[in-house]
Amino acid sequence: MKLAFVTPEGDTVAAEGEVGESLLRAAQRAGMPLEGTCEGQMACSTCHVVVAAEWFDRLAEASEEEEDMLDLAAGVRRTSRLSCQIVLNEALDGLAVEIPSESYDMRRG
């Protein structure tokens, strides 16, 4: 399935995802600067993305735990989500998300 990531610099990167995998895994495979320190356990907010408004309502609702983690993320907006909590499915083919400029991936030094 097709995905589009808008980098902090404003470039759009086309990527592929697999049904059933997290958006975080697809983003990391595409080289996006999303750290995912807690490996999807919702103990950090290093995989924060801003979902394009036209896609936001297609996502499953965020859990209370995810909302709590988003409260700690920098640059949160109305359509912010943790990419580790977005599980890709057929209805999300073409999903577009923005990597916030506040994003920092410690793996990249």
C-alpha positions in Angstrom: 0.0 0.0 0.0 1.1 3.5 -0.7 2.1 6.1 2.0 3.3 9.7 1.8 5.5 11.3 4.4 6.2 15.0 4.5 9.6 15.6 6.0 10.4 18.4 8.4 12.0 20.1 5.4 8.8 20.0 3.4 9.7 17.2 1.0 7.2 14.5 0.2 8.6 10.9 0.4 6.6 8.2 -1.2 6.8 4.9 0.6 5.2 1.4 0.8 3.6 -0.2 3.8 2.2 -3.7 4.5 -1.3 -4.4 5.7 -1.1 -5.2 9.4 2.2 -3.4 10.2 2.5 -0.2 12.1 3.0 3.1 10.4 6.1 3.5 12.5 7.8 0.4 11.0 6.9 1.5 7.4 8.3 5.0 8.2 11.5 3.7 9.6 12.0 1.4 6.6 11.5 4.5 4.4 14.2 6.3 6.3 12.0 8.7 8.1 13.4 10.3 11.3 11.0 8.6 13.7 12.9 7.0 16.6 10.2 4.9 18.3 12.4 4.5 21.4 9.8 2.4 23.3 9.2 0.1 20.3 5.5 0.7 20.3 4.8 0.3 24.0 3.4 3.9 24.3 6.1 4.9 26.8 7.4 7.8 24.7 6.3 10.1 22.0 9.3 9.8 19.6 7.1 8.5 16.8 4.7 11.4 16.8 3.3 12.3 13.4 0.6 14.7 12.1 -2.0 12.9 10.0 -3.3 14.8 7.0 -6.8 16.1 7.9 -8.5 14.2 5.2 -7.2 10.9 6.6 -7.6 11.6 10.3 -11.2 10.4 10.6 -10.3 7.1 8.9 -8.1 6.1 11.8 -9.2 4.1 14.8 -9.7 6.4 17.7 -6.7 7.1 19.9 -6.7 5.3 23.3 -6.4 7.3 26.5 -2.8 6.1 26.9 -1.9 7.4 23.5 -3.6 10.8 24.2 -1.5 11.0 27.4 1.7 10.4 25.5 0.8 13.0 22.9 0.4 15.5 25.7 4.2 15.1 26.1 5.1 15.5 22.4 6.4 18.7 21.0 4.4 20.4 18.2 1.2 18.5 18.8 -1.8 19.5 16.6 -5.4 18.4 16.3 -4.6 15.5 14.0 -1.5 14.3 15.9 -1.0 10.6 16.5 1.7 8.1 17.5 2.7 6.2 14.4 3.3 3.1 16.5 -0.4 3.0 17.2 -1.6 3.3 13.5 -2.0 -0.2 12.1 -2.1 -0.1 8.3 -5.1 -1.6 6.6 -6.6 -1.4 3.0 -8.6 1.7 3.9 -5.4 3.6 4.6 -3.9 3.1 1.1 -2.5 6.5 0.2 -2.2 7.8 3.8 -0.4 11.0 4.2 1.4 12.2 7.4 3.8 14.9 8.3 6.9 14.4 10.4 6.9 17.4 12.9 9.9 19.7 12.7 10.4 19.1 16.4 11.1 15.4 15.6 14.5 14.2 16.7 15.9 10.8 16.0 18.8 9.9 18.3 19.9 7.1 15.9 20.9 9.9 13.5 23.2 11.7 16.0 
